[in-house]
Amino acid sequence: MMKLDDLNDAAAADFVALLDGTYEHSPWIAERAAAARPFKSLAALKVALARVVREAGIDEQLGLIRAHPELAGKAAVAGELTAESTNEQQKAGLTACTPEEFAKLQKLNADYNARFGWPFILAVRGPRGTGFTRAEIIATFERRLRAHPDVERAECLRQIHRIAEIRLNDKFGVRPELGEQLWDWAAALAAHSETEGFLTCTYATPTHTAVAEQLMAWMRDCGFDEVRRDAVGNVVGVYNGTGDISTQQRLLTGSHYDTVRRAGRFDGRLGIFVPMLVVRELHRAGRRLPFGLEVVGFSEEEGQRFPADFLGSSALVGAFQPAWLEGADAAGIMLRDAMQAAGLPGTMESIQSIKRDPSRYLGFVEVHIEQGPVLDSLDLPLGIVTSINGSRRYTGEIVGLASHAGTTPMGQRRDAAAGVAELILFTEQRAAAVPDVVGTVGMLEVPSGSINVIPGRCRFSLDLRATTDEARDALDADVRAKLEEICQRRGLSFTLQPTLAANAAPSDPAWQARWEAAVTELGLPLHRLPSGAGHDAMKLHELLPQAMLFVRGGNGGISHNPLESVTVDDAELAVKTFCLLCQNTADLS
Ligand SMILES: [Zn+2]
């Protein structure tokens, strides 16, 4: 088995020879990465190799892509593949296709090549490392055939890095066993769903209760000292520290186990599994920290079933509103009744009793899948969250005059949709002009519009977010001023209703620094980024210092979608980072 020292100590030519076969027929990648030695970890080596490719020219990147064989292609049949490719294609069962599958793959190969001009690249061993089925391979092939060429080229390169990662693991004889356990938990938990064929787990349903029970069983297996479901259905596991447990402080962590409809497996749940594995490792080693570790699987964050969200974390900070109990779902079932049907008390007294006393806690940390494309596009497994964005949302309507599309001259129109169109373009430009500020019109509708009628009304939504409240408010003021100006100039009127205002939750500098130190100790470069999405940490922010760690999502970082994915290697790094965070915090106390 290869060792990192062998690579770090080798002459440059030997370094390249040792990595032969990692990137298909492309020794230039190892040649350029040699200068970045010494590597602190295998993960650091992987990042350095990927960086060489990212910084290469498009021609070199295309050369690398074209150095790969087609899947189940002619070369495979003729026995002309490299040893690594033969092994991978065999393991994926691509050498055992039925005649129909083989014909399908040949057609896909031909169509793909005609569209993009390079072979389709897929790490057939997949994010789990044990391989896609042939049906999954064909479905992925069909989906990616429709992608934009720039997007698809980037995806091919990321698949090539994943292939290299698995080949390096084989060379080094390492298996990301913690990551594999996390992945298998995510798969097993996703088997509980309200919908056939997709993952859906909304609050206080039988599925939701089954998920809570499964989490509790696993927590007991991990060696938690206390495991319970609380008054709002949060699953709480405590691993005591050394010393007097009645007075010792705890580190609070966790994320949500409810999901959106047609969800991914890792949103929320990743942040429960990571600290569960930390506890399992501590327990197996017979170790305790000088502080307690309290892991919460929050019961509700996504706001899917009832007209309120963050039910689980709101209860912990004492922000659960009595009126929420009266809210009803689409079937008319009140939250209180749903809670009681799920075996929860459904009373304000019980909910208020679980508010946490901040003096008992060191802080709150949360691990979460990024749910965006940033880390994936930078080839980085982990990112440090600087702030959870503050936001303002509105629904609005511009009113003009619906008149004949043929007879009304351009200068005499009062087109409501054209007014909103101007607002959309302004919002896009204004948000893009400031780093980490985003603005979106996600809903747009001309009520009962016709092809031959100038839009008299146009409804729209506005979603404005920024890392600080100041930046959010400045964007908000500019967009609203522009709306007034547009309507004034075009002879239109408008209404605008605020529907949500959430303050930014900047990370606590000390806890953010602890995440950074842990990531650095793993030999990984630091990348800081804001969270555009809301998270439980945003609620805990009202009570405790908080900081988050992001884990790269695959498939371009897609989330709230069944395509959401993390690799076992990235999951493993997240667990190791959390272990180091605990260790470093222990060393301070
Ligand atoms: Zn989430």
Boltz pocket constraint, residues with backbone or C-beta under 6 A from the ligand:
constraints:
  - pocket:
      binder: B
      contacts: [[A, 256], [A, 267], [A, 268], [A, 301], [A, 368], [A, 534], [A, 535]]
      max_distance: 6.0
